[in-house]
């Protein structure tokens, strides 16, 4: 195999915290991949033997290379197609897989919006019992809402429509390796993304939540759906994601900090859920709802009409709260039968924040 050299890349995350992520030049040869990063380049040499789960994601006008090194997922991105076929050939020679995209990267923030339906309506799978986990997997598990955080008034259910948003409970996974969405799931994702980007507003190329600027977490895990009969009935679940660097979470948080983010994200999730459950439907206006403020933790939320009446479900509201802290992003999503149920969801969010701030959640 001949040597291949191409400049114009950027890498996520940095190989060392604080190291430059652009401009990056990549070189490949028989022994491995070499990365030169920064204006005064620092070189990293990566043998092919330590690289795994190689993937190429192709878009109409650009492409990106993905590989796992030392348990972390690295993405080399560029804004054009220079050298694409040559790099695809290199990646394939080393077991890589090529995946075409219709123009976006899987949502960085809540793949809860995207892993939907993969398992359909599934009962809670007990918390995994593997002997060892990667740092990322441990981080996601440690951040996840648990029954002990909620109290005895809550139980679990496997019949909630929320399962269509959050996916299979208890499964620790790497979203970057998930197969592309098809059918109604793909239709729902497109509808949710369109609603969000129009509401905020943000272009698909700049959007980190649904769009092409997004990034994958290193690991993700979903809680069961918990239910409480108080205030007409409340169902709530959480999705925890662990990112390889705090800079990745900080970049997502900057978009979440924009005015109207909470209401726009809640609206998009309501559109997504309705599309999955009842077919395409119009957009309804959501309200901003920020449940709490804790130093060092970012929280934003919104409330939107769920509008599932077409399948015989009484009027419900969808509450969506996002939390970011250090390496972790968590979404708390809930269906409430009455407005009085929203403060109960707020208490769940506060429990999740307290859980994040506990030493066990930060020591992975």
C-alpha atoms as a printed R data frame, in Angstrom:
    type eleno elety resid chain resno       x      y      z
1   ATOM     1    CA   UNK     A     1   0.000  0.000  0.000
2   ATOM     2    CA   UNK     A     2   1.459  3.370 -1.025
3   ATOM     3    CA   UNK     A     3   1.670  6.375  1.261
4   ATOM     4    CA   UNK     A     4  -1.368  8.676  1.220
5   ATOM     5    CA   UNK     A     5  -1.213 12.240  2.553
6   ATOM     6    CA   UNK     A     6  -4.101 14.729  2.753
7   ATOM     7    CA   UNK     A     7  -4.400 18.023  4.622
8   ATOM     8    CA   UNK     A     8  -7.492 20.011  5.560
9   ATOM     9    CA   UNK     A     9  -8.892 17.763  8.299
10  ATOM    10    CA   UNK     A    10 -10.089 18.476 11.821
11  ATOM    11    CA   UNK     A    11 -10.261 15.846 14.539
12  ATOM    12    CA   UNK     A    12 -12.728 15.294 17.395
13  ATOM    13    CA   UNK     A    13 -11.848 14.896 20.193
14  ATOM    14    CA   UNK     A    14  -8.280 16.117 20.662
15  ATOM    15    CA   UNK     A    15  -5.789 13.309 21.238
16  ATOM    16    CA   UNK     A    16  -4.719 15.153 24.399
17  ATOM    17    CA   UNK     A    17  -7.005 17.545 26.296
18  ATOM    18    CA   UNK     A    18  -6.269 21.053 25.018
19  ATOM    19    CA   UNK     A    19  -4.254 19.891 22.004
20  ATOM    20    CA   UNK     A    20  -5.101 21.439 18.603
21  ATOM    21    CA   UNK     A    21  -7.846 19.782 16.574
22  ATOM    22    CA   UNK     A    22  -7.163 21.676 13.326
23  ATOM    23    CA   UNK     A    23  -5.591 22.047 10.880
24  ATOM    24    CA   UNK     A    24  -4.843 18.342 10.649
25  ATOM    25    CA   UNK     A    25  -2.884 16.429  8.019
26  ATOM    26    CA   UNK     A    26  -3.363 12.654  7.817
27  ATOM    27    CA   UNK     A    27  -0.816 10.247  6.377
28  ATOM    28    CA   UNK     A    28  -1.229  6.495  5.973
29  ATOM    29    CA   UNK     A    29   1.275  3.778  5.141
30  ATOM    30    CA   UNK     A    30   1.768  0.078  5.806
31  ATOM    31    CA   UNK     A    31   2.422  0.602  9.517
32  ATOM    32    CA   UNK     A    32  -0.419  2.886 10.460
33  ATOM    33    CA   UNK     A    33  -1.943  6.354 10.471
34  ATOM    34    CA   UNK     A    34   0.012  9.502 11.285
35  ATOM    35    CA   UNK     A    35  -1.739 12.690 12.346
36  ATOM    36    CA   UNK     A    36  -0.071 16.118 12.237
37  ATOM    37    CA   UNK     A    37  -2.183 18.619 14.194
38  ATOM    38    CA   UNK     A    38  -1.852 22.370 14.664
39  ATOM    39    CA   UNK     A    39  -0.061 25.235 12.949
40  ATOM    40    CA   UNK     A    40   3.191 24.041 14.523
41  ATOM    41    CA   UNK     A    41   2.363 20.377 13.980
42  ATOM    42    CA   UNK     A    42   2.457 17.783 16.717
43  ATOM    43    CA   UNK     A    43   2.673 14.248 15.379
44  ATOM    44    CA   UNK     A    44   0.741 11.213 16.605
45  ATOM    45    CA   UNK     A    45   1.503  7.824 15.108
46  ATOM    46    CA   UNK     A    46  -1.267  5.226 15.393
47  ATOM    47    CA   UNK     A    47  -0.523  1.633 14.346
48  ATOM    48    CA   UNK     A    48  -3.325 -0.082 12.472
49  ATOM    49    CA   UNK     A    49  -3.213 -2.824 15.108
50  ATOM    50    CA   UNK     A    50  -4.608 -0.483 17.805
51  ATOM    51    CA   UNK     A    51  -7.411  0.912 15.626
52  ATOM    52    CA   UNK     A    52 -10.816 -0.774 15.576
53  ATOM    53    CA   UNK     A    53 -14.418 -0.244 14.324
54  ATOM    54    CA   UNK     A    54 -13.223  1.769 11.345
55  ATOM    55    CA   UNK     A    55 -16.018  3.532  9.470
56  ATOM    56    CA   UNK     A    56 -16.336  6.095  6.680
57  ATOM    57    CA   UNK     A    57 -19.422  8.324  6.579
58  ATOM    58    CA   UNK     A    58 -20.047  9.861  3.174
59  ATOM    59    CA   UNK     A    59 -22.205 12.890  2.497
60  ATOM    60    CA   UNK     A    60 -22.973 14.620 -0.753
61  ATOM    61    CA   UNK     A    61 -20.224 17.226 -0.418
62  ATOM    62    CA   UNK     A    62 -17.953 15.850  2.301
63  ATOM    63    CA   UNK     A    63 -16.957 12.757  4.238
64  ATOM    64    CA   UNK     A    64 -15.420 11.736  7.549
65  ATOM    65    CA   UNK     A    65 -13.286  8.918  8.901
66  ATOM    66    CA   UNK     A    66 -14.071  7.267 12.240
67  ATOM    67    CA   UNK     A    67 -12.037  4.841 14.339
68  ATOM    68    CA   UNK     A    68 -11.782  3.658 17.922
69  ATOM    69    CA   UNK     A    69  -8.343  4.040 19.508
70  ATOM    70    CA   UNK     A    70  -7.727  3.109 23.121
71  ATOM    71    CA   UNK     A    71 -11.444  2.857 23.823
72  ATOM    72    CA   UNK     A    72 -12.189  6.357 22.476
73  ATOM    73    CA   UNK     A    73 -13.943  7.203 19.216
74  ATOM    74    CA   UNK     A    74 -12.091  9.671 16.984
75  ATOM    75    CA   UNK     A    75 -13.616 11.417 13.994
76  ATOM    76    CA   UNK     A    76 -11.586 13.065 11.237
77  ATOM    77    CA   UNK     A    77 -13.823 15.469  9.343
78  ATOM    78    CA   UNK     A    78 -13.404 17.644  6.296
79  ATOM    79    CA   UNK     A    79 -15.652 20.011  4.367
80  ATOM    80    CA   UNK     A    80 -14.959 18.631  0.876
81  ATOM    81    CA   UNK     A    81 -14.465 15.329 -0.934
82  ATOM    82    CA   UNK     A    82 -10.732 15.604 -1.616
83  ATOM    83    CA   UNK     A    83  -9.110 12.176 -1.494
84  ATOM    84    CA   UNK     A    84 -12.372 10.455 -0.623
85  ATOM    85    CA   UNK     A    85 -12.015  7.321 -2.746
86  ATOM    86    CA   UNK     A    86  -8.386  6.873 -1.717
87  ATOM    87    CA   UNK     A    87  -9.227  7.083  1.992
88  ATOM    88    CA   UNK     A    88 -12.216  4.783  1.555
89  ATOM    89    CA   UNK     A    89  -9.822  2.253  0.010
90  ATOM    90    CA   UNK     A    90  -7.407  2.631  2.949
91  ATOM    91    CA   UNK     A    91 -10.162  2.191  5.537
92  ATOM    92    CA   UNK     A    92 -11.607 -0.826  3.718
93  ATOM    93    CA   UNK     A    93  -8.179 -2.491  3.582
94  ATOM    94    CA   UNK     A    94  -8.198 -2.419  7.360
95  ATOM    95    CA   UNK     A    95 -11.723 -3.714  7.842
96  ATOM    96    CA   UNK     A    96 -13.558 -0.411  7.583
97  ATOM    97    CA   UNK     A    97 -17.211 -0.048  6.629
98  ATOM    98    CA   UNK     A    98 -18.612  2.719  4.407
99  ATOM    99    CA   UNK     A    99 -21.963  4.276  5.246
100 ATOM   100    CA   UNK     A   100 -23.745  6.816  3.073
101 ATOM   101    CA   UNK     A   101 -25.699  9.606  4.744
102 ATOM   102    CA   UNK     A   102 -28.514 11.754  3.456
103 ATOM   103    CA   UNK     A   103 -26.804 14.810  4.877
104 ATOM   104    CA   UNK     A   104 -26.422 14.626  8.641
105 ATOM   105    CA   UNK     A   105 -24.578 12.934 11.459
106 ATOM   106    CA   UNK     A   106 -26.542 11.136 14.138
107 ATOM   107    CA   UNK     A   107 -27.733 13.571 16.764
108 ATOM   108    CA   UNK     A   108 -25.119 14.153 19.383
109 ATOM   109    CA   UNK     A   109 -27.511 15.168 22.056
110 ATOM   110    CA   UNK     A   110 -30.194 12.668 22.379
111 ATOM   111    CA   UNK     A   111 -29.774  9.739 20.370
112 ATOM   112    CA   UNK     A   112 -32.935  9.122 22.339
113 ATOM   113    CA   UNK     A   113 -34.449 10.896 19.396
114 ATOM   114    CA   UNK     A   114 -32.788  8.482 17.048
115 ATOM   115    CA   UNK     A   115 -32.425  5.070 18.627
116 ATOM   116    CA   UNK     A   116 -36.179  5.047 18.890
117 ATOM   117    CA   UNK     A   117 -38.113  2.057 17.723
118 ATOM   118    CA   UNK     A   118 -35.108 -0.159 17.263
119 ATOM   119    CA   UNK     A   119 -36.414 -2.460 19.951
120 ATOM   120    CA   UNK     A   120 -40.070 -1.473 19.874
121 ATOM   121    CA   UNK     A   121 -41.947 -1.836 23.132
122 ATOM   122    CA   UNK     A   122 -39.508 -3.545 25.428
123 ATOM   123    CA   UNK     A   123 -39.576 -4.442 29.071
124 ATOM   124    CA   UNK     A   124 -36.865 -3.130 31.363
125 ATOM   125    CA   UNK     A   125 -33.734 -5.159 30.931
126 ATOM   126    CA   UNK     A   126 -31.906 -5.458 34.225
127 ATOM   127    CA   UNK     A   127 -28.809 -3.305 34.599
128 ATOM   128    CA   UNK     A   128 -26.032 -5.113 32.718
129 ATOM   129    CA   UNK     A   129 -23.817 -7.466 34.669
130 ATOM   130    CA   UNK     A   130 -20.634 -7.576 32.609
131 ATOM   131    CA   UNK     A   131 -17.497 -7.844 34.723
132 ATOM   132    CA   UNK     A   132 -15.777 -4.863 33.142
133 ATOM   133    CA   UNK     A   133 -16.786 -1.712 31.309
134 ATOM   134    CA   UNK     A   134 -14.874  0.905 29.381
135 ATOM   135    CA   UNK     A   135 -14.431  4.291 31.008
136 ATOM   136    CA   UNK     A   136 -17.152  5.686 28.767
137 ATOM   137    CA   UNK     A   137 -19.592  2.887 29.564
138 ATOM   138    CA   UNK     A   138 -18.965  3.280 33.284
139 ATOM   139    CA   UNK     A   139 -19.481  7.024 32.961
140 ATOM   140    CA   UNK     A   140 -22.818  6.614 31.222
141 ATOM   141    CA   UNK     A   141 -24.028  4.013 33.729
142 ATOM   142    CA   UNK     A   142 -22.918  6.103 36.703
143 ATOM   143    CA   UNK     A   143 -24.867  9.105 35.417
144 ATOM   144    CA   UNK     A   144 -28.105  7.227 34.807
145 ATOM   145    CA   UNK     A   145 -31.216  7.816 36.865
146 ATOM   146    CA   UNK     A   146 -31.914  4.812 39.113
147 ATOM   147    CA   UNK     A   147 -34.860  3.619 41.242
148 ATOM   148    CA   UNK     A   148 -33.016  4.705 44.379
149 ATOM   149    CA   UNK     A   149 -33.061  8.289 43.144
150 ATOM   150    CA   UNK     A   150 -36.856  8.348 42.863
151 ATOM   151    CA   UNK     A   151 -38.387  6.714 45.907
152 ATOM   152    CA   UNK     A   152 -41.023  4.080 46.588
153 ATOM   153    CA   UNK     A   153 -43.911  5.928 44.893
154 ATOM   154    CA   UNK     A   154 -42.439  5.093 41.468
155 ATOM   155    CA   UNK     A   155 -42.625  1.803 39.588
156 ATOM   156    CA   UNK     A   156 -41.590  0.713 36.088
157 ATOM   157    CA   UNK     A   157 -43.713  0.135 33.001
158 ATOM   158    CA   UNK     A   158 -43.076 -1.460 29.617
159 ATOM   159    CA   UNK     A   159 -46.136 -0.036 27.843
160 ATOM   160    CA   UNK     A   160 -45.372  3.703 27.775
161 ATOM   161    CA   UNK     A   161 -45.166  5.553 24.468
162 ATOM   162    CA   UNK     A   162 -41.924  7.048 25.813
163 ATOM   163    CA   UNK     A   163 -40.209  3.807 24.842
164 ATOM   164    CA   UNK     A   164 -40.558  5.000 21.250
165 ATOM   165    CA   UNK     A   165 -38.248  7.893 22.171
166 ATOM   166    CA   UNK     A   166 -35.723  6.366 24.519
167 ATOM   167    CA   UNK     A   167 -35.319  2.853 23.109
168 ATOM   168    CA   UNK     A   168 -34.245 -0.268 24.979
169 ATOM   169    CA   UNK     A   169 -33.678  0.151 28.706
170 ATOM   170    CA   UNK     A   170 -30.443 -1.074 30.261
171 ATOM   171    CA   UNK     A   171 -28.556 -1.561 26.989
172 ATOM   172    CA   UNK     A   172 -25.105  0.050 27.085
173 ATOM   173    CA   UNK     A   173 -24.199  0.883 23.513
174 ATOM   174    CA   UNK     A   174 -22.017  2.886 21.157
175 ATOM   175    CA   UNK     A   175 -24.411  4.984 19.026
176 ATOM   176    CA   UNK     A   176 -21.787  5.419 16.315
177 ATOM   177    CA   UNK     A   177 -22.131  1.741 15.456
178 ATOM   178    CA   UNK     A   178 -25.937  1.772 15.256
179 ATOM   179    CA   UNK     A   179 -27.382  0.941 11.825
180 ATOM   180    CA   UNK     A   180 -28.971  3.758  9.808
181 ATOM   181    CA   UNK     A   181 -32.627  4.480 10.500
182 ATOM   182    CA   UNK     A   182 -35.201  3.282  7.999
183 ATOM   183    CA   UNK     A   183 -38.933  3.460  7.487
184 ATOM   184    CA   UNK     A   184 -41.042  5.364 10.000
185 ATOM   185    CA   UNK     A   185 -38.042  5.964 12.292
186 ATOM   186    CA   UNK     A   186 -36.178  7.795  9.518
187 ATOM   187    CA   UNK     A   187 -39.315  9.743  8.609
188 ATOM   188    CA   UNK     A   188 -39.826 10.741 12.240
189 ATOM   189    CA   UNK     A   189 -36.224 11.824 12.690
190 ATOM   190    CA   UNK     A   190 -36.391 14.005  9.579
191 ATOM   191    CA   UNK     A   191 -39.630 15.609 10.767
192 ATOM   192    CA   UNK     A   192 -38.190 16.292 14.225
193 ATOM   193    CA   UNK     A   193 -34.992 17.768 12.817
194 ATOM   194    CA   UNK     A   194 -36.911 20.008 10.424
195 ATOM   195    CA   UNK     A   195 -39.140 21.295 13.220
196 ATOM   196    CA   UNK     A   196 -36.183 21.998 15.513
197 ATOM   197    CA   UNK     A   197 -34.026 23.768 12.941
198 ATOM   198    CA   UNK     A   198 -36.907 25.968 11.797
199 ATOM   199    CA   UNK     A   199 -37.878 26.842 15.371
200 ATOM   200    CA   UNK     A   200 -34.436 27.772 16.763
201 ATOM   201    CA   UNK     A   201 -33.471 28.707 13.929
202 ATOM   202    CA   UNK     A   202 -30.256 26.974 12.862
203 ATOM   203    CA   UNK     A   203 -28.992 25.536  9.598
204 ATOM   204    CA   UNK     A   204 -28.490 21.794  9.279
205 ATOM   205    CA   UNK     A   205 -24.754 22.296  8.699
206 ATOM   206    CA   UNK     A   206 -24.366 24.234 11.963
207 ATOM   207    CA   UNK     A   207 -26.795 22.230 14.106
208 ATOM   208    CA   UNK     A   208 -25.142 20.003 16.734
209 ATOM   209    CA   UNK     A   209 -28.418 18.535 17.960
210 ATOM   210    CA   UNK     A   210 -29.915 17.020 14.814
211 ATOM   211    CA   UNK     A   211 -27.587 18.259 12.106
212 ATOM   212    CA   UNK     A   212 -24.282 17.725 10.375
213 ATOM   213    CA   UNK     A   213 -22.259 19.462 13.106
214 ATOM   214    CA   UNK     A   214 -23.235 16.711 15.558
215 ATOM   215    CA   UNK     A   215 -20.939 14.234 17.265
216 ATOM   216    CA   UNK     A   216 -21.348 10.798 18.783
217 ATOM   217    CA   UNK     A   217 -21.084  9.999 22.462
218 ATOM   218    CA   UNK     A   218 -18.624  7.267 23.355
219 ATOM   219    CA   UNK     A   219 -21.352  5.393 25.226
220 ATOM   220    CA   UNK     A   220 -25.053  5.671 25.945
221 ATOM   221    CA   UNK     A   221 -27.509  3.928 28.250
222 ATOM   222    CA   UNK     A   222 -31.257  4.307 28.860
223 ATOM   223    CA   UNK     A   223 -33.247  3.948 32.062
224 ATOM   224    CA   UNK     A   224 -36.553  2.105 32.239
225 ATOM   225    CA   UNK     A   225 -39.712  4.192 32.052
226 ATOM   226    CA   UNK     A   226 -40.797  5.014 35.603
227 ATOM   227    CA   UNK     A   227 -44.422  5.785 36.399
228 ATOM   228    CA   UNK     A   228 -46.245  7.546 39.241
229 ATOM   229    CA   UNK     A   229 -50.006  7.866 39.728
230 ATOM   230    CA   UNK     A   230 -49.760 11.326 41.340
231 ATOM   231    CA   UNK     A   231 -51.236 14.386 39.589
232 ATOM   232    CA   UNK     A   232 -53.191 12.373 37.054
233 ATOM   233    CA   UNK     A   233 -50.238 10.178 36.152
234 ATOM   234    CA   UNK     A   234 -46.620 10.798 35.172
235 ATOM   235    CA   UNK     A   235 -44.230  8.632 33.135
236 ATOM   236    CA   UNK     A   236 -40.533  9.533 32.981
237 ATOM   237    CA   UNK     A   237 -37.289  8.097 31.585
238 ATOM   238    CA   UNK     A   238 -33.699  9.245 31.199
239 ATOM   239    CA   UNK     A   239 -30.933  8.739 28.645
240 ATOM   240    CA   UNK     A   240 -27.314  9.242 29.758
241 ATOM   241    CA   UNK     A   241 -24.456  9.786 27.334
242 ATOM   242    CA   UNK     A   242 -20.733  9.928 28.082
243 ATOM   243    CA   UNK     A   243 -18.512 11.953 25.707
244 ATOM   244    CA   UNK     A   244 -14.806 11.470 25.185
245 ATOM   245    CA   UNK     A   245 -13.936 15.061 26.158
246 ATOM   246    CA   UNK     A   246 -15.486 17.888 28.133
247 ATOM   247    CA   UNK     A   247 -14.913 20.118 25.092
248 ATOM   248    CA   UNK     A   248 -17.445 18.070 23.134
249 ATOM   249    CA   UNK     A   249 -20.070 18.578 25.834
250 ATOM   250    CA   UNK     A   250 -19.210 22.279 26.076
251 ATOM   251    CA   UNK     A   251 -19.765 22.693 22.336
252 ATOM   252    CA   UNK     A   252 -23.193 21.048 22.587
253 ATOM   253    CA   UNK     A   253 -24.038 23.191 25.612
254 ATOM   254    CA   UNK     A   254 -23.383 26.377 23.658
255 ATOM   255    CA   UNK     A   255 -26.179 25.472 21.243
256 ATOM   256    CA   UNK     A   256 -28.448 24.467 24.117
257 ATOM   257    CA   UNK     A   257 -27.861 27.870 25.718
258 ATOM   258    CA   UNK     A   258 -29.487 29.690 22.790
259 ATOM   259    CA   UNK     A   259 -32.779 31.452 23.418
260 ATOM   260    CA   UNK     A   260 -35.811 29.190 22.895
261 ATOM   261    CA   UNK     A   261 -33.727 26.012 22.790
262 ATOM   262    CA   UNK     A   262 -35.832 24.284 25.449
263 ATOM   263    CA   UNK     A   263 -39.158 24.918 23.748
264 ATOM   264    CA   UNK     A   264 -37.777 24.150 20.278
265 ATOM   265    CA   UNK     A   265 -36.264 20.861 21.387
266 ATOM   266    CA   UNK     A   266 -39.445 19.830 23.198
267 ATOM   267    CA   UNK     A   267 -41.461 20.709 20.096
268 ATOM   268    CA   UNK     A   268 -39.181 18.629 17.878
269 ATOM   269    CA   UNK     A   269 -39.399 15.638 20.194
270 ATOM   270    CA   UNK     A   270 -43.203 15.917 20.253
271 ATOM   271    CA   UNK     A   271 -43.237 15.978 16.441
272 ATOM   272    CA   UNK     A   272 -40.948 12.965 16.377
273 ATOM   273    CA   UNK     A   273 -43.062 11.009 18.846
274 ATOM   274    CA   UNK     A   274 -46.344 11.804 17.088
275 ATOM   275    CA   UNK     A   275 -44.876 10.830 13.730
276 ATOM   276    CA   UNK     A   276 -43.718  7.481 15.089
277 ATOM   277    CA   UNK     A   277 -46.950  6.685 16.909
278 ATOM   278    CA   UNK     A   278 -49.633  8.232 14.738
279 ATOM   279    CA   UNK     A   279 -48.054  9.239 11.428
280 ATOM   280    CA   UNK     A   280 -47.072 12.665 10.054
281 ATOM   281    CA   UNK     A   281 -48.690 15.611 11.822
282 ATOM   282    CA   UNK     A   282 -48.368 19.367 12.086
283 ATOM   283    CA   UNK     A   283 -46.148 21.318 14.440
284 ATOM   284    CA   UNK     A   284 -47.542 22.659 17.718
285 ATOM   285    CA   UNK     A   285 -46.028 25.412 19.815
286 ATOM   286    CA   UNK     A   286 -44.098 24.388 22.927
287 ATOM   287    CA   UNK     A   287 -43.279 26.423 26.014
288 ATOM   288    CA   UNK     A   288 -39.890 27.038 27.587
289 ATOM   289    CA   UNK     A   289 -39.621 25.428 31.023
290 ATOM   290    CA   UNK     A   290 -36.377 25.549 33.004
291 ATOM   291    CA   UNK     A   291 -36.801 23.388 36.083
292 ATOM   292    CA   UNK     A   292 -33.829 24.323 38.257
293 ATOM   293    CA   UNK     A   293 -30.427 26.008 38.471
294 ATOM   294    CA   UNK     A   294 -27.390 24.409 40.098
295 ATOM   295    CA   UNK     A   295 -23.879 25.847 39.948
296 ATOM   296    CA   UNK     A   296 -21.703 23.930 37.506
297 ATOM   297    CA   UNK     A   297 -24.615 22.091 35.877
298 ATOM   298    CA   UNK     A   298 -26.442 23.266 32.749
299 ATOM   299    CA   UNK     A   299 -30.187 22.580 32.557
300 ATOM   300    CA   UNK     A   300 -32.746 23.572 29.902
301 ATOM   301    CA   UNK     A   301 -36.233 22.278 29.253
302 ATOM   302    CA   UNK     A   302 -39.529 22.675 27.469
303 ATOM   303    CA   UNK     A   303 -43.110 21.371 27.447
304 ATOM   304    CA   UNK     A   304 -45.061 20.482 24.291
305 ATOM   305    CA   UNK     A   305 -48.485 18.941 23.561
306 ATOM   306    CA   UNK     A   306 -47.991 15.243 22.834
307 ATOM   307    CA   UNK     A   307 -51.223 15.064 20.783
308 ATOM   308    CA   UNK     A   308 -51.666 11.294 20.624
309 ATOM   309    CA   UNK     A   309 -55.473 11.427 20.493
310 ATOM   310    CA   UNK     A   310 -55.544  9.684 17.120
311 ATOM   311    CA   UNK     A   311 -54.559  6.425 18.837
312 ATOM   312    CA   UNK     A   312 -57.043  6.888 21.655
313 ATOM   313    CA   UNK     A   313 -54.672  8.453 24.202
314 ATOM   314    CA   UNK     A   314 -56.048 11.251 26.367
315 ATOM   315    CA   UNK     A   315 -54.379 14.683 26.058
316 ATOM   316    CA   UNK     A   316 -50.820 14.545 27.367
317 ATOM   317    CA   UNK     A   317 -47.875 16.919 27.544
318 ATOM   318    CA   UNK     A   318 -44.320 15.930 26.701
319 ATOM   319    CA   UNK     A   319 -41.711 17.386 29.068
320 ATOM   320    CA   UNK     A   320 -38.106 17.360 27.835
321 ATOM   321    CA   UNK     A   321 -35.188 18.486 30.028
322 ATOM   322    CA   UNK     A   322 -31.504 18.319 29.076
323 ATOM   323    CA   UNK     A   323 -28.646 18.348 31.573
324 ATOM   324    CA   UNK     A   324 -24.919 18.681 30.846
325 ATOM   325    CA   UNK     A   325 -22.046 18.275 33.283
326 ATOM   326    CA   UNK     A   326 -18.384 17.528 32.572
327 ATOM   327    CA   UNK     A   327 -18.285 14.500 30.215
328 ATOM   328    CA   UNK     A   328 -21.993 13.741 30.516
329 ATOM   329    CA   UNK     A   329 -25.229 14.757 28.785
330 ATOM   330    CA   UNK     A   330 -28.522 13.497 30.173
331 ATOM   331    CA   UNK     A   331 -32.042 13.873 28.853
332 ATOM   332    CA   UNK     A   332 -35.053 13.462 31.106
333 ATOM   333    CA   UNK     A   333 -38.286 12.990 29.142
334 ATOM   334    CA   UNK     A   334 -41.772 12.612 30.568
335 ATOM   335    CA   UNK     A   335 -45.426 12.344 29.661
336 ATOM   336    CA   UNK     A   336 -47.777 14.109 32.083
337 ATOM   337    CA   UNK     A   337 -51.576 13.974 32.134
338 ATOM   338    CA   UNK     A   338 -52.057 17.319 33.900
339 ATOM   339    CA   UNK     A   339 -50.046 20.546 34.303
340 ATOM   340    CA   UNK     A   340 -49.678 19.648 37.983
341 ATOM   341    CA   UNK     A   341 -47.457 16.767 36.894
342 ATOM   342    CA   UNK     A   342 -44.721 19.049 35.543
343 ATOM   343    CA   UNK     A   343 -43.341 19.972 39.012
344 ATOM   344    CA   UNK     A   344 -43.096 16.258 39.757
345 ATOM   345    CA   UNK     A   345 -40.862 15.910 36.697
346 ATOM   346    CA   UNK     A   346 -38.837 18.861 38.018
347 ATOM   347    CA   UNK     A   347 -38.166 16.863 41.179
348 ATOM   348    CA   UNK     A   348 -36.924 13.981 39.016
349 ATOM   349    CA   UNK     A   349 -34.554 16.383 37.246
350 ATOM   350    CA   UNK     A   350 -33.276 17.608 40.605
351 ATOM   351    CA   UNK     A   351 -32.689 13.984 41.652
352 ATOM   352    CA   UNK     A   352 -30.766 13.377 38.417
353 ATOM   353    CA   UNK     A   353 -28.585 16.439 39.046
354 ATOM   354    CA   UNK     A   354 -27.864 15.313 42.590
355 ATOM   355    CA   UNK     A   355 -26.961 11.905 41.182
356 ATOM   356    CA   UNK     A   356 -24.554 13.511 38.705
357 ATOM   357    CA   UNK     A   357 -22.865 15.494 41.446
358 ATOM   358    CA   UNK     A   358 -22.387 12.440 43.661
359 ATOM   359    CA   UNK     A   359 -18.781 11.186 43.831
360 ATOM   360    CA   UNK     A   360 -19.738  7.865 42.254
361 ATOM   361    CA   UNK     A   361 -20.865  9.648 39.110
362 ATOM   362    CA   UNK     A   362 -17.662 11.643 38.777
363 ATOM   363    CA   UNK     A   363 -14.978  9.145 39.666
364 ATOM   364    CA   UNK     A   364 -15.027  6.963 36.563
